[in-house]
Amino acid sequence: MDHFFSTYLDHFVARFDGPLHFRLIMQPLMAILLAIRDGARDARERRSAYLWTLLTDPAQRRYLLEDGWKGISRIFVLACALDVVYQLIEWRRLKPVEMLLTAVILAVVPYALSRGPINRLLRLRPGTQKRGLGA
């Protein structure tokens, strides 16, 4: 297993110089933009931070996973598809586990790490306590 992760790390770093390397910037950026949209909605609805609640509140976990997946699914599928294209161009074969890990790193991680802080930052804006963000 240790060999797999060191090989994957080498392959992931190689993606920065290979074909389709621009996606390594655009996909996390798109995931963060979706997190801003969803974090703003969370702030308007006075929800607690996404990732923290996901990890600590089992009662809300299913709803949050479904809501997060709804927000990030297209970017995740696009990340998988582009990594398949990259693998076929670069290696002429598929490595499905690497594809999934890359998609998680490029789409899910930035989304999950950004949504809660965006919610908190928007709730700190003056006037959001009295009238709400959408008013």
Secondary structure, DSSP 8 states (H G I E B T S, - for coil): -HHHHHHHHHHHHHTTTSTTTTHHHHHHHHHHHHHHHHHHHHHHTT---HHHHHHH-HHHHHHHHHHHHHHHHHHHHHHHHHHHHHHHHHTSS--HHHHHHHHIIIIIHHHHHHHHHHHHHHHTSTTHHHH-S--
